[in-house]
Amino acid sequence: MISQRNTRLLGLMTMLTLALHADIGQASTPKEGAGAGRLDELECRTLLRLGGDDRAFTLLYLHGFVSGRTNLMRLDVEPMAAVTDRVVEHCIDHPADKLLPVFERYRSGK
């Protein structure tokens, strides 16, 4: 049985996927303003400063981004939650690290 948390996570990931596909043509020219920036420049400290939904959406985006890069078609919620915990712990200890490589490292199991 799928829990309410897992259902919500799946719904958020679905919405994120749809939003990404809608903006794919504009990916090379992000809009100016709050939230605009390059994913490969995002630091751990930025993630730690985010709160609530902003942090959750950022983590969901990174999970989706890495899953797309690795052509992962399976949604394993519990292992992804464990990776999220390890990423946050890493970021607490190393706030200047770039977030995407940290995320990719923990998603690959290293």
Secondary structure, DSSP 8 states (H G I E B T S, - for coil): ---HHHHHHHHHHHHHHHHHHHTGGGTTS--SSTT-S-GGG-BHHHHHH--HHHHHHHHHHHHHHHHHHTT-----HHHHHHHHHHHHHHHHH-TTSBHHHHHHHHHTT-
